[in-house]
Amino acid sequence: MRTNLKSMSFEDLIELRGTLEQMISQKAMSAKRELQDKLAALESLTISSNGQKKRRGVLSGTKVAPKYRNPKDRSQTWSGRGRTPLWLQAMIKQGHKVDEFAIRSAAAEAKPAAKRSRGKKGKG
């Protein structure tokens, strides 16, 4: 429906304005309800069975190859994710750079699990 606004009277324009404001308000309310429904659906997907929100990321629990190794205790490694280990914090305070502890060997990056053992020490 096209109307020539120039040919309309002042009263008709005011009436049209009121009608448009009502239509805009109704559409805004329905859009708001739609967004709220979508948000509620998203929130329900992130709530666990006990009612608390899950805080785990997509990659949590996956093994990551270590990128840094403690030269004093070669069993201590760090992947570069999460909290910086205490041994590395101490070394940084002493003036060392993080890159000094980087594992550069291609074999170490290819087989990180082979270097670390979770068993008892001294067992051979």
All heavy atoms as an XYZ file, in Angstrom:
966
protein
N       0.840     -1.172      0.000
C       0.000      0.000      0.000
C       0.886      1.236      0.000
O       1.556      1.528      0.968
C      -0.877     -0.052      1.260
C      -1.695      1.155      1.492
S      -2.721      0.885      2.927
C      -2.492      2.392      3.757
N       0.870      1.935     -1.092
C       1.655      3.160     -1.193
C       0.738      4.359     -1.123
O      -0.316      4.398     -1.737
C       2.385      3.187     -2.518
C       3.674      2.449     -2.446
C       4.599      3.033     -3.423
N       5.903      2.943     -2.791
C       7.024      3.084     -3.404
N       7.033      3.337     -4.672
N       8.149      2.990     -2.774
N       1.151      5.342     -0.324
C       0.373      6.565     -0.213
C       1.274      7.734     -0.537
O       2.435      7.734     -0.198
C      -0.172      6.751      1.205
O       0.370      5.790      2.055
C      -1.647      6.701      1.266
N       0.686      8.732     -1.145
C       1.417      9.940     -1.446
C       1.345     10.830     -0.210
O       0.295     11.409      0.087
C       0.833     10.631     -2.677
C       1.700     11.784     -3.134
O       2.704     12.103     -2.494
N       1.300     12.397     -4.224
N       2.435     10.933      0.493
C       2.448     11.699      1.740
C       2.235     13.194      1.499
O       1.667     13.882      2.339
C       3.769     11.464      2.480
C       4.045     10.030      2.928
C       5.408      9.936      3.591
C       2.964      9.554      3.882
N       2.657     13.691      0.362
C       2.520     15.122      0.077
C       1.061     15.532     -0.097
O       0.686     16.656      0.215
C       3.326     15.487     -1.171
C       4.811     15.426     -0.945
C       5.550     15.878     -2.173
C       7.049     15.790     -1.926
N       7.826     16.252     -3.070
N       0.258     14.605     -0.576
C      -1.149     14.963     -0.820
C      -2.017     14.738      0.419
O      -3.181     15.133      0.426
C      -1.706     14.144     -1.986
O      -1.731     12.775     -1.637
N      -1.476     14.151      1.503
C      -2.272     13.872      2.701
C      -2.406     15.128      3.546
O      -1.507     15.968      3.593
C      -1.612     12.762      3.535
C      -1.663     11.398      2.873
S      -0.844     10.129      3.839
C      -1.964      9.953      5.187
N      -3.524     15.206      4.264
C      -3.740     16.350      5.162
C      -2.927     16.147      6.446
O      -2.445     15.050      6.738
C      -5.225     16.468      5.506
O      -5.614     15.382      6.322
N      -2.805     17.229      7.196
C      -2.045     17.185      8.446
C      -2.624     16.159      9.416
O      -1.893     15.397     10.034
C      -2.024     18.592      9.073
C      -1.210     18.657     10.334
C       0.165     18.607     10.298
C      -1.847     18.758     11.573
C       0.903     18.665     11.464
C      -1.113     18.809     12.732
C       0.269     18.767     12.688
N      -3.949     16.129      9.555
C      -4.603     15.201     10.479
C      -4.357     13.747     10.060
O      -4.130     12.872     10.889
C      -6.123     15.470     10.561
C      -6.498     16.776     11.232
C      -6.349     17.991     10.309
O      -6.351     17.815      9.064
O      -6.201     19.103     10.834
N      -4.407     13.511      8.733
C      -4.155     12.152      8.236
C      -2.712     11.722      8.514
O      -2.449     10.570      8.851
C      -4.437     12.069      6.734
C      -5.921     12.175      6.412
O      -6.748     11.943      7.335
O      -6.249     12.488      5.248
N      -1.783     12.667      8.377
C      -0.374     12.358      8.660
C      -0.181     12.019     10.139
O       0.555     11.088     10.483
C       0.523     13.530      8.252
C       0.714     13.736      6.749
C       1.448     15.041      6.481
C       1.474     12.562      6.150
N      -0.816     12.772     11.033
C      -0.727     12.508     12.472
C      -1.306     11.129     12.783
O      -0.739     10.350     13.555
C      -1.450     13.614     13.285
C      -0.765     14.975     13.077
C      -1.513     13.256     14.757
C       0.648     15.047     13.605
N      -2.438     10.800     12.166
C      -3.071      9.496     12.381
C      -2.162      8.369     11.870
O      -1.985      7.342     12.524
C      -4.411      9.453     11.661
C      -5.187      8.174     11.911
C      -6.515      8.165     11.165
O      -7.097      9.255     10.962
O      -6.939      7.070     10.801
N      -1.550      8.596     10.710
C      -0.632      7.616     10.141
C       0.578      7.418     11.051
O       1.044      6.299     11.275
C      -0.185      8.060      8.745
C       0.806      7.152      8.025
C       0.203      5.778      7.770
C       1.248      7.781      6.720
N       1.064      8.524     11.598
C       2.201      8.473     12.523
C       1.859      7.615     13.740
O       2.653      6.781     14.169
C       2.583      9.878     12.959
C       3.718      9.929     13.938
C       4.002     11.355     14.323
N       4.960     11.424     15.384
C       5.205     12.502     16.091
N       4.549     13.625     15.825
N       6.098     12.485     17.045
N       0.682      7.804     14.310
C       0.261      7.012     15.466
C       0.157      5.537     15.132
O       0.583      4.663     15.907
N      -0.387      5.232     13.961
C      -0.506      3.843     13.519
C       0.870      3.212     13.345
O       1.113      2.072     13.770
C      -1.291      3.777     12.195
O      -2.527      4.462     12.349
C      -1.541      2.354     11.773
N       1.795      3.967     12.742
C       3.163      3.463     12.547
C       3.863      3.209     13.886
O       4.546      2.199     14.047
C       3.973      4.452     11.700
C       3.636      4.499     10.216
C       4.390      5.622      9.530
C       3.961      3.170      9.562
N       3.684      4.120     14.834
C       4.307      3.941     16.147
C       3.785      2.685     16.832
O       4.544      1.942     17.455
C       4.081      5.180     17.017
C       4.934      6.358     16.604
C       4.637      7.613     17.423
O       3.643      7.640     18.173
O       5.414      8.574     17.294
N       2.482      2.419     16.707
C       1.903      1.209     17.301
C       2.476     -0.040     16.636
O       2.839     -1.010     17.304
C       0.381      1.203     17.151
C      -0.347      2.085     18.123
C      -1.859      2.007     17.920
O      -2.343      1.667     16.846
N      -2.603      2.323     18.987
N       2.570     -0.022     15.313
C       3.092     -1.173     14.591
C       4.558     -1.432     14.952
O       4.970     -2.578     15.163
C       2.940     -0.971     13.080
C       1.502     -1.016     12.601
S       1.338     -0.653     10.847
C       2.048     -2.112     10.134
N       5.335     -0.368     15.033
C       6.753     -0.501     15.394
C       6.880     -1.050     16.805
O       7.694     -1.941     17.081
C       7.487      0.849     15.240
C       7.621      1.209     13.764
C       8.852      0.808     15.909
C       8.122      2.607     13.496
N       6.076     -0.556     17.724
C       6.099     -1.025     19.099
C       5.753     -2.511     19.184
O       6.406     -3.278     19.889
C       5.132     -0.199     19.936
O       5.035     -0.710     21.237
N       4.720     -2.944     18.447
C       4.329     -4.346     18.453
C       5.423     -5.242     17.884
O       5.739     -6.293     18.433
C       3.034     -4.538     17.651
C       1.810     -3.977     18.328
C       0.587     -4.003     17.422
O       0.683     -4.325     16.242
N      -0.560     -3.652     17.990
N       6.032     -4.805     16.783
C       7.101     -5.598     16.175
C       8.320     -5.659     17.091
O       8.976     -6.687     17.196
C       7.474     -5.031     14.812
C       6.380     -5.260     13.805
C       6.907     -5.203     12.413
C       5.738     -5.391     11.470
N       6.011     -6.268     10.391
N       8.620     -4.562     17.765
C       9.759     -4.546     18.686
C       9.515     -5.495     19.847
O      10.421     -6.217     20.272
C      10.010     -3.131     19.190
N       8.280     -5.509     20.364
C       7.955     -6.403     21.480
C       8.058     -7.866     21.052
O       8.586     -8.704     21.782
C       6.553     -6.110     22.025
C       6.449     -4.783     22.751
S       7.564     -4.657     24.153
C       6.794     -5.812     25.264
N       7.577     -8.183     19.847
C       7.649     -9.578     19.399
C       9.100     -9.975     19.146
O       9.499    -11.100     19.445
C       6.792     -9.791     18.153
O       7.350     -9.167     17.033
N       9.913     -9.065     18.620
C      11.331     -9.360     18.408
C      12.031     -9.560     19.748
O      12.883    -10.455     19.898
C      11.994     -8.227     17.624
N      11.669     -8.752     20.737
C      12.255     -8.881     22.070
C      11.899    -10.242     22.671
O      12.748    -10.920     23.230
C      11.752     -7.750     22.972
C      12.330     -7.770     24.357
C      11.789     -6.613     25.180
C      12.311     -6.665     26.601
N      11.772     -5.591     27.421
N      10.619    -10.640     22.535
C      10.194    -11.953     23.052
C      10.940    -13.083     22.360
O      11.359    -14.042     22.980
C       8.682    -12.112     22.866
C       7.894    -11.593     24.049
C       6.407    -11.949     23.932
N       5.668    -10.695     23.801
C       5.041    -10.267     22.718
N       4.989    -11.005     21.653
N       4.429     -9.117     22.720
N      11.121    -12.953     21.041
C      11.863    -13.972     20.288
C      13.283    -14.104     20.798
O      13.782    -15.212     21.002
C      11.906    -13.584     18.804
C      10.933    -14.317     17.934
C      11.132    -13.938     16.481
O      12.190    -14.276     15.916
O      10.223    -13.311     15.918
N      13.951    -12.969     20.999
C      15.325    -12.991     21.503
C      15.395    -13.593     22.900
O      16.305    -14.360     23.216
C      15.916    -11.581     21.502
C      16.310    -11.034     20.139
C      16.777     -9.590     20.277
C      17.411    -11.873     19.527
N      14.436    -13.245     23.757
C      14.426    -13.803     25.105
C      14.222    -15.308     25.070
O      14.852    -16.045     25.831
C      13.332    -13.136     25.947
C      13.671    -11.726     26.354
C      12.543    -11.018     27.074
O      11.377    -11.381     26.934
N      12.886     -9.975     27.831
N      13.374    -15.794     24.175
C      13.156    -17.234     24.036
C      14.429    -17.930     23.567
O      14.792    -18.995     24.067
C      12.015    -17.514     23.051
C      10.656    -17.094     23.602
O      10.541    -16.878     24.828
O       9.710    -16.976     22.789
N      15.117    -17.312     22.613
C      16.361    -17.902     22.113
C      17.419    -17.935     23.212
O      18.144    -18.916     23.361
C      16.874    -17.124     20.901
C      16.053    -17.379     19.655
C      16.581    -16.586     18.481
C      15.737    -16.812     17.244
N      16.200    -16.039     16.101
N      17.519    -16.855     23.988
C      18.488    -16.823     25.086
C      18.158    -17.878     26.132
O      19.045    -18.545     26.657
C      18.516    -15.439     25.734
C      19.259    -14.362     24.967
C      19.084    -13.002     25.646
C      20.732    -14.696     24.874
N      16.886    -18.040     26.453
C      16.478    -19.050     27.423
C      16.831    -20.448     26.920
O      17.287    -21.305     27.687
C      14.988    -18.948     27.703
N      16.649    -20.678     25.630
C      16.993    -21.980     25.054
C      18.492    -22.224     25.137
O      18.933    -23.326     25.480
C      16.524    -22.051     23.607
N      19.296    -21.207     24.869
C      20.748    -21.340     24.965
C      21.187    -21.600     26.403
O      22.063    -22.417     26.660
C      21.443    -20.094     24.424
C      21.442    -19.938     22.913
C      22.043    -18.598     22.523
C      22.214    -21.063     22.259
N      20.584    -20.891     27.343
C      20.946    -21.086     28.740
C      20.581    -22.479     29.212
O      21.302    -23.086     29.990
C      20.267    -20.036     29.613
C      20.902    -18.666     29.516
C      20.204    -17.627     30.370
O      19.180    -17.938     31.000
O      20.694    -16.488     30.394
N      19.471    -23.008     28.737
C      19.075    -24.348     29.155
C      20.051    -25.392     28.630
O      20.228    -26.445     29.238
C      17.659    -24.663     28.693
O      17.622    -24.809     27.291
N      20.711    -25.107     27.516
C      21.707    -26.040     26.990
C      22.984    -26.047     27.817
O      23.692    -27.041     27.853
C      22.044    -25.687     25.540
C      20.938    -25.896     24.524
C      21.394    -25.400     23.152
C      20.550    -27.359     24.444
N      23.299    -24.940     28.488
C      24.546    -24.854     29.235
C      24.381    -25.168     30.706
O      25.339    -25.090     31.453
C      25.169    -23.449     29.091
O      24.249    -22.489     29.589
C      25.511    -23.145     27.661
N      23.188    -25.526     31.149
C      22.978    -25.850     32.557
C      23.064    -27.357     32.728
O      22.452    -28.123     32.003
C      21.618    -25.316     33.050
C      21.645    -23.788     33.018
C      21.309    -25.823     34.440
C      20.363    -23.139     33.457
N      23.853    -27.790     33.698
C      24.038    -29.219     33.922
C      22.860    -29.810     34.682
O      21.925    -29.111     35.050
C      25.339    -29.449     34.693
O      25.219    -28.924     35.987
N      22.934    -31.101     34.965
C      21.817    -31.793     35.602
C      21.556    -31.311     37.026
O      20.439    -31.392     37.509
C      22.082    -33.297     35.606
O      23.270    -33.561     36.327
N      22.574    -30.806     37.729
C      22.350    -30.340     39.097
C      21.943    -28.868     39.156
O      21.856    -28.297     40.227
C      23.588    -30.594     39.964
C      24.801    -29.826     39.482
O      24.730    -29.089     38.509
N      25.920    -30.009     40.147
N      21.699    -28.247     38.013
C      21.198    -26.884     37.988
C      22.271    -25.815     37.935
O      21.973    -24.651     37.812
N      23.544    -26.200     38.016
C      24.613    -25.211     37.948
C      25.102    -25.098     36.516
O      25.086    -26.064     35.760
C      25.773    -25.611     38.850
C      25.417    -25.592     40.315
C      26.600    -26.005     41.169
O      27.582    -26.525     40.676
N      26.500    -25.767     42.455
N      25.557    -23.912     36.162
C      26.063    -23.709     34.817
C      27.406    -24.418     34.667
O      28.241    -24.388     35.555
C      26.238    -22.225     34.525
C      24.931    -21.502     34.331
C      25.155    -20.091     33.855
C      23.832    -19.405     33.630
N      24.004    -18.053     33.131
N      27.590    -25.025     33.503
C      28.866    -25.669     33.205
C      29.875    -24.595     32.858
O      29.567    -23.630     32.179
C      28.713    -26.630     32.038
C      27.851    -27.818     32.337
C      27.767    -28.720     31.132
C      26.877    -29.893     31.392
N      26.785    -30.772     30.239
N      31.103    -24.786     33.271
C      32.141    -23.799     32.989
C      33.302    -24.407     32.200
O      34.344    -23.821     32.089
C      32.660    -23.194     34.286
C      31.609    -22.374     34.987
C      32.168    -21.766     36.234
N      31.127    -21.047     36.914
C      31.083    -19.733     37.013
N      32.019    -19.010     36.489
N      30.100    -19.147     37.644
N      33.103    -25.591     31.683
C      34.172    -26.238     30.948
C      34.168    -25.784     29.503
O      33.122    -25.631     28.898
C      34.002    -27.739     31.022
C      34.116    -28.225     32.457
C      34.124    -29.689     32.503
N      35.432    -30.117     32.007
C      35.801    -31.368     31.939
N      34.997    -32.308     32.316
N      36.982    -31.690     31.473
N      35.327    -25.614     28.954
C      35.442    -25.217     27.567
C      35.333    -26.411     26.639
O      35.259    -27.562     27.067
N      35.362    -26.138     25.380
C      35.230    -27.182     24.376
C      36.432    -28.124     24.410
O      36.296    -29.329     24.256
C      35.095    -26.542     22.973
C      35.080    -27.586     21.894
C      33.858    -25.692     22.908
N      37.615    -27.574     24.632
C      38.828    -28.383     24.586
C      39.286    -28.873     25.953
O      40.360    -29.456     26.067
C      39.967    -27.569     23.944
C      39.738    -27.159     22.500
C      40.885    -26.290     22.012
C      39.590    -28.362     21.614
N      38.492    -28.659     27.005
C      38.940    -29.066     28.327
C      39.037    -30.577     28.401
O      38.195    -31.300     27.883
C      37.994    -28.536     29.403
O      36.752    -29.163     29.288
N      40.091    -31.046     29.024
C      40.298    -32.475     29.170
C      41.134    -33.081     28.059
O      41.520    -34.236     28.142
N      41.431    -32.324     27.017
C      42.255    -32.860     25.940
C      43.716    -32.677     26.272
O      44.120    -31.703     26.903
C      41.944    -32.169     24.594
O      42.194    -30.773     24.744
C      40.524    -32.397     24.165
N      44.520    -33.646     25.873
C      45.959    -33.597     26.126
C      46.610    -32.621     25.153
O      46.288    -32.601     23.971
C      46.581    -34.979     25.934
C      46.100    -36.002     26.926
C      46.898    -35.917     28.180
C      46.431    -37.008     29.129
N      47.134    -36.985     30.356
N      47.534    -31.826     25.672
C      48.268    -30.869     24.864
C      49.749    -31.139     25.078
O      50.184    -31.368     26.209
C      47.921    -29.421     25.271
C      48.710    -28.426     24.444
C      46.446    -29.168     25.141
N      50.500    -31.127     24.009
C      51.930    -31.371     24.099
C      52.605    -30.282     24.934
O      52.259    -29.105     24.818
C      52.540    -31.397     22.705
N      53.579    -30.661     25.789
C      54.267    -29.641     26.585
C      55.136    -28.765     25.697
O      55.717    -29.226     24.724
C      55.114    -30.461     27.555
C      55.270    -31.788     26.931
C      54.056    -32.001     26.090
N      55.207    -27.490     26.045
C      56.010    -26.543     25.282
C      57.220    -26.053     26.069
O      58.159    -25.534     25.492
C      55.157    -25.346     24.871
C      54.057    -25.717     23.909
C      53.239    -24.508     23.542
C      52.101    -24.922     22.635
N      51.202    -23.816     22.347
N      57.170    -26.202     27.397
C      58.247    -25.708     28.250
C      58.642    -26.796     29.237
O      57.809    -27.562     29.705
C      57.795    -24.454     29.010
C      57.285    -23.373     28.098
C      55.929    -23.212     27.867
C      58.166    -22.526     27.433
C      55.450    -22.236     27.009
C      57.701    -21.547     26.575
C      56.348    -21.406     26.372
O      55.881    -20.440     25.517
N      59.963    -26.870     29.568
C      60.464    -27.881     30.481
C      61.394    -27.236     31.494
O      62.168    -26.345     31.172
C      61.211    -28.952     29.698
C      61.758    -30.055     30.562
C      62.385    -31.121     29.718
N      61.472    -31.428     28.629
C      60.865    -32.590     28.450
N      61.093    -33.563     29.242
N      60.064    -32.773     27.445
N      61.312    -27.697     32.735
C      62.185    -27.239     33.797
C      63.542    -27.916     33.614
O      63.639    -29.133     33.668
C      61.580    -27.607     35.160
C      62.376    -27.062     36.319
O      63.456    -26.509     36.149
N      61.822    -27.217     37.506
N      64.613    -27.135     33.416
C      65.928    -27.756     33.197
C      66.458    -28.447     34.459
O      67.257    -29.378     34.360
C      66.825    -26.588     32.772
C      66.131    -25.366     33.246
C      64.675    -25.680     33.298
N      66.020    -28.042     35.635
C      66.490    -28.661     36.873
C      65.766    -29.966     37.163
O      66.320    -30.854     37.803
C      66.307    -27.691     38.039
C      67.191    -26.463     37.924
C      66.981    -25.526     39.080
C      67.855    -24.284     38.916
N      67.584    -23.295     39.952
N      64.523    -30.074     36.744
C      63.734    -31.299     36.932
C      62.985    -31.555     35.630
O      61.927    -31.008     35.385
C      62.759    -31.135     38.097
C      61.979    -32.404     38.391
O      62.161    -33.397     37.653
O      61.182    -32.387     39.333
N      63.551    -32.419     34.786
C      63.040    -32.618     33.440
C      61.639    -33.226     33.406
O      60.976    -33.211     32.384
C      64.016    -33.463     32.630
C      65.379    -32.760     32.609
C      66.290    -33.068     31.484
N      65.783    -33.287     30.160
C      65.594    -32.352     29.240
N      65.814    -31.100     29.549
N      65.196    -32.659     28.039
N      61.171    -33.726     34.524
C      59.814    -34.288     34.550
C      58.759    -33.194     34.655
O      57.589    -33.448     34.404
C      59.665    -35.267     35.719
O      59.723    -34.573     36.950
N      59.164    -31.996     35.011
C      58.221    -30.875     35.136
C      58.117    -30.153     33.798
O      59.094    -29.587     33.305
C      58.669    -29.903     36.219
C      58.642    -30.498     37.602
C      59.099    -29.501     38.645
O      59.781    -28.531     38.343
N      58.709    -29.744     39.885
N      56.921    -30.204     33.219
C      56.674    -29.547     31.937
C      55.427    -28.682     32.046
O      54.645    -28.815     32.991
C      56.461    -30.588     30.816
O      55.373    -31.429     31.171
C      57.717    -31.409     30.586
N      55.275    -27.817     31.056
C      54.106    -26.947     31.012
C      53.708    -26.770     29.558
O      54.556    -26.556     28.685
C      54.434    -25.597     31.653
C      53.293    -24.623     31.695
C      52.023    -24.855     32.107
C      53.325    -23.248     31.303
N      51.258    -23.727     32.015
C      52.041    -22.719     31.523
C      54.309    -22.419     30.796
C      51.721    -21.400     31.244
C      53.993    -21.103     30.525
C      52.712    -20.607     30.754
N      52.421    -26.837     29.286
C      51.932    -26.738     27.910
C      51.805    -25.293     27.430
O      51.575    -25.060     26.259
C      50.568    -27.422     27.799
O      49.623    -26.701     28.555
N      51.912    -24.341     28.333
C      51.730    -22.942     27.964
C      50.302    -22.489     28.168
O      49.954    -21.361     27.869
N      49.458    -23.392     28.674
C      48.057    -23.059     28.937
C      47.810    -23.104     30.427
O      48.452    -23.853     31.140
C      47.131    -24.063     28.251
C      47.241    -24.028     26.765
C      46.265    -24.977     26.150
N      46.365    -24.954     24.705
C      45.594    -25.632     23.911
N      44.659    -26.411     24.399
N      45.749    -25.561     22.616
N      46.854    -22.309     30.850
C      46.518    -22.307     32.272
C      47.519    -21.511     33.090
O      48.294    -20.704     32.575
N      47.507    -21.786     34.378
C      48.358    -21.053     35.318
C      49.827    -21.403     35.105
O      50.181    -22.556     34.892
C      47.926    -21.424     36.726
C      48.633    -20.648     37.785
C      48.009    -20.912     39.140
N      48.864    -20.354     40.152
C      49.209    -20.960     41.261
N      48.732    -22.152     41.522
N      50.001    -20.384     42.123
N      50.690    -20.389     35.185
C      52.124    -20.605     35.050
C      52.626    -21.387     36.259
O      52.333    -21.028     37.395
C      52.862    -19.256     34.970
O      52.262    -18.456     33.956
C      54.331    -19.446     34.648
N      53.389    -22.469     36.034
C      53.861    -23.270     37.164
C      54.835    -22.491     38.050
O      55.488    -21.541     37.605
C      54.540    -24.462     36.505
C      54.766    -24.087     35.093
C      53.801    -23.018     34.757
N      54.921    -22.918     39.297
C      55.749    -22.203     40.271
C      57.216    -22.189     39.863
O      57.907    -21.179     40.059
C      55.579    -22.836     41.649
C      54.175    -22.722     42.250
C      54.105    -23.473     43.577
C      53.796    -21.272     42.449
N      57.718    -23.298     39.313
C      59.128    -23.326     38.931
C      59.426    -22.285     37.854
O      60.467    -21.640     37.874
C      59.563    -24.725     38.489
C      58.868    -25.260     37.260
C      57.782    -26.062     37.240
C      59.220    -25.023     35.893
N      57.419    -26.360     35.946
C      58.290    -25.735     35.094
C      60.212    -24.299     35.256
C      58.332    -25.743     33.709
C      60.252    -24.306     33.875
C      59.324    -25.013     33.119
N      58.478    -22.077     36.928
C      58.676    -21.089     35.869
C      58.516    -19.667     36.413
O      59.263    -18.764     36.027
C      57.703    -21.342     34.722
C      57.913    -20.515     33.462
C      59.329    -20.644     32.933
C      56.924    -20.914     32.390
N      57.595    -19.478     37.341
C      57.448    -18.169     37.972
C      58.737    -17.769     38.690
O      59.173    -16.625     38.607
C      56.291    -18.191     38.964
C      54.920    -18.255     38.329
C      53.813    -18.324     39.365
O      54.036    -18.176     40.559
N      52.586    -18.568     38.898
N      59.347    -18.726     39.380
C      60.594    -18.450     40.101
C      61.709    -18.088     39.127
O      62.505    -17.162     39.388
C      60.987    -19.657     40.946
N      61.785    -18.810     38.016
C      62.837    -18.535     37.033
C      62.641    -17.152     36.395
O      63.609    -16.444     36.143
C      62.837    -19.608     35.939
C      63.216    -20.974     36.434
S      64.924    -20.994     36.964
C      65.263    -22.732     36.870
N      61.405    -16.786     36.141
C      61.130    -15.475     35.556
C      61.517    -14.371     36.528
O      62.079    -13.347     36.143
C      59.644    -15.369     35.144
C      59.359    -16.300     33.958
C      59.259    -13.944     34.793
C      57.895    -16.450     33.612
N      61.253    -14.594     37.823
C      61.652    -13.604     38.830
C      63.162    -13.445     38.893
O      63.665    -12.377     39.226
C      61.123    -14.011     40.203
C      59.679    -13.660     40.405
C      59.233    -13.949     41.812
C      57.772    -13.603     41.997
N      57.296    -13.927     43.350
N      63.886    -14.512     38.579
C      65.348    -14.454     38.580
C      65.901    -13.757     37.338
O      67.105    -13.532     37.247
C      65.938    -15.867     38.655
C      65.686    -16.549     39.976
C      66.163    -17.997     39.973
O      66.796    -18.453     39.023
N      65.860    -18.710     41.042
N      65.018    -13.433     36.403
C      65.450    -12.697     35.220
C      65.482    -13.522     33.950
O      65.883    -13.026     32.895
N      65.094    -14.769     34.018
C      65.072    -15.610     32.824
C      63.866    -15.272     31.960
O      62.879    -14.730     32.425
C      65.007    -17.099     33.213
C      66.247    -17.574     33.907
N      67.363    -17.987     33.226
C      66.527    -17.718     35.223
C      68.292    -18.367     34.103
N      67.800    -18.202     35.325
N      63.958    -15.627     30.700
C      62.852    -15.451     29.757
C      62.152    -16.796     29.571
O      62.765    -17.853     29.658
C      63.362    -14.977     28.391
C      64.134    -13.687     28.451
C      63.183    -12.534     28.515
C      63.991    -11.237     28.465
N      63.335    -10.147     29.082
N      60.850    -16.753     29.288
C      60.064    -17.973     29.115
C      60.612    -18.798     27.952
O      60.659    -20.030     28.017
C      58.573    -17.620     28.877
C      57.761    -18.857     28.585
C      58.013    -16.889     30.076
N      61.076    -18.124     26.892
C      61.572    -18.829     25.706
C      62.811    -19.678     26.005
O      63.117    -20.597     25.243
C      61.892    -17.836     24.596
C      60.648    -17.130     24.084
O      59.544    -17.674     24.271
O      60.800    -16.044     23.495
N      63.525    -19.387     27.075
C      64.696    -20.186     27.430
C      64.314    -21.617     27.802
O      65.135    -22.521     27.690
C      65.426    -19.555     28.625
C      66.053    -18.221     28.330
C      66.666    -17.593     29.578
O      67.051    -18.324     30.502
O      66.723    -16.350     29.614
N      63.076    -21.839     28.211
C      62.640    -23.152     28.665
C      61.794    -23.882     27.620
O      61.250    -24.954     27.894
C      61.845    -23.002     29.970
C      62.615    -22.235     31.005
C      62.311    -20.915     31.285
C      63.667    -22.822     31.664
C      63.032    -20.203     32.218
C      64.397    -22.111     32.604
C      64.089    -20.790     32.886
N      61.734    -23.312     26.409
C      60.931    -23.922     25.350
C      61.552    -25.238     24.914
O      62.768    -25.386     24.845
C      60.823    -22.977     24.162
N      60.697    -26.217     24.629
C      61.146    -27.505     24.117
C      61.256    -27.351     22.611
O      60.268    -27.109     21.932
C      60.134    -28.617     24.478
C      59.999    -28.723     25.986
C      60.562    -29.934     23.860
C      58.909    -29.670     26.427
N      62.459    -27.505     22.092
C      62.684    -27.273     20.673
C      62.769    -28.555     19.867
O      62.717    -28.546     18.662
C      63.955    -26.456     20.483
C      63.760    -25.012     20.896
C      65.042    -24.217     20.755
N      64.893    -22.803     21.009
C      64.538    -22.246     22.140
N      64.231    -23.003     23.174
N      64.462    -20.945     22.288
N      62.935    -29.680     20.512
C      63.112    -30.953     19.829
C      61.821    -31.382     19.139
O      60.759    -31.396     19.731
C      63.536    -32.014     20.839
O      63.413    -33.292     20.287
N      61.913    -31.775     17.870
C      60.735    -32.237     17.131
C      60.236    -33.559     17.709
O      59.053    -33.837     17.726
C      61.069    -32.400     15.656
N      61.138    -34.401     18.192
C      60.747    -35.686     18.772
C      59.947    -35.474     20.055
O      59.000    -36.202     20.331
C      61.974    -36.530     19.053
N      60.324    -34.474     20.824
C      59.603    -34.195     22.072
C      58.204    -33.688     21.782
O      57.264    -33.980     22.513
C      60.373    -33.177     22.903
N      58.033    -32.921     20.698
C      56.712    -32.424     20.348
C      55.848    -33.527     19.753
O      54.645    -33.545     19.943
C      56.836    -31.268     19.358
C      57.414    -30.022     19.999
C      57.619    -28.895     19.004
O      57.122    -29.011     17.866
O      58.274    -27.915     19.355
N      56.478    -34.467     19.056
C      55.708    -35.541     18.432
C      55.241    -36.574     19.443
O      54.173    -37.146     19.313
C      56.552    -36.213     17.355
N      56.050    -36.847     20.475
C      55.708    -37.860     21.468
C      55.812    -37.292     22.881
O      56.710    -37.653     23.631
C      56.646    -39.054     21.350
C      56.559    -39.775     20.030
C      57.484    -40.959     20.036
C      57.449    -41.687     18.723
N      58.346    -42.833     18.736
N      54.923    -36.391     23.274
C      55.016    -35.815     24.619
C      54.690    -36.823     25.714
O      55.249    -36.775     26.790
C      54.004    -34.680     24.609
C      53.031    -35.079     23.558
C      53.832    -35.833     22.527
N      53.800    -37.770     25.452
C      53.395    -38.711     26.482
C      54.505    -39.716     26.783
O      54.588    -40.255     27.874
C      52.133    -39.442     26.054
N      55.383    -39.995     25.810
C      56.447    -40.964     26.022
C      57.492    -40.452     27.006
O      58.163    -41.230     27.671
C      57.109    -41.292     24.693
N      57.649    -39.162     27.124
C      58.641    -38.575     28.015
C      58.190    -38.582     29.467
O      58.997    -38.573     30.360
C      58.927    -37.118     27.607
C      59.481    -36.968     26.231
C      60.950    -37.234     26.241
C      61.504    -37.022     24.849
N      62.903    -37.241     24.806
N      56.870    -38.591     29.689
C      56.339    -38.478     31.053
C      55.728    -39.785     31.473
O      55.031    -40.446     30.727
C      55.287    -37.373     31.105
C      55.868    -36.009     30.813
C      54.821    -34.961     30.769
N      54.117    -34.891     32.047
C      53.085    -34.134     32.273
N      52.616    -33.393     31.315
N      52.499    -34.118     33.432
N      55.970    -40.140     32.708
C      55.390    -41.372     33.243
C      54.579    -41.030     34.471
O      55.002    -40.255     35.324
C      56.524    -42.338     33.600
O      55.999    -43.441     34.275
N      53.413    -41.643     34.593
C      52.572    -41.396     35.751
C      52.733    -42.492     36.798
O      52.097    -42.480     37.817
C      51.111    -41.295     35.323
C      50.872    -40.061     34.467
C      49.410    -39.873     34.239
N      49.206    -38.714     33.395
C      48.693    -37.583     33.841
N      48.314    -37.468     35.073
N      48.537    -36.571     33.029
N      53.580    -43.446     36.503
C      53.797    -44.553     37.427
C      54.715    -44.153     38.579
O      55.119    -43.019     38.726
N      55.093    -45.148     39.416
C      55.967    -44.886     40.553
C      57.372    -44.586     40.069
O      57.848    -45.162     39.092
C      55.996    -46.082     41.497
C      54.678    -46.312     42.175
C      54.780    -47.477     43.114
C      53.444    -47.721     43.797
N      53.500    -48.871     44.679
N      58.082    -43.698     40.779
C      59.451    -43.361     40.413
C      60.364    -44.526     40.760
O      60.185    -45.226     41.752
C      59.910    -42.110     41.147
C      59.262    -40.861     40.628
C      59.882    -39.643     41.271
C      59.252    -38.398     40.705
N      59.798    -37.208     41.301
N      61.380    -44.706     39.907
C      62.359    -45.735     40.173
C      61.931    -47.108     39.694
O      62.668    -48.070     39.793
N      60.763    -47.251     39.191
C      60.276    -48.520     38.683
C      60.841    -48.723     37.301
O      60.746    -47.874     36.443
C      58.746    -48.499     38.661
C      58.138    -49.855     38.509
C      56.631    -49.719     38.638
C      55.997    -51.100     38.613
N      54.561    -51.043     38.750
N      61.429    -49.787     36.995
C      62.027    -49.911     35.697
C      61.917    -51.230     35.170
O      61.926    -51.798     34.252
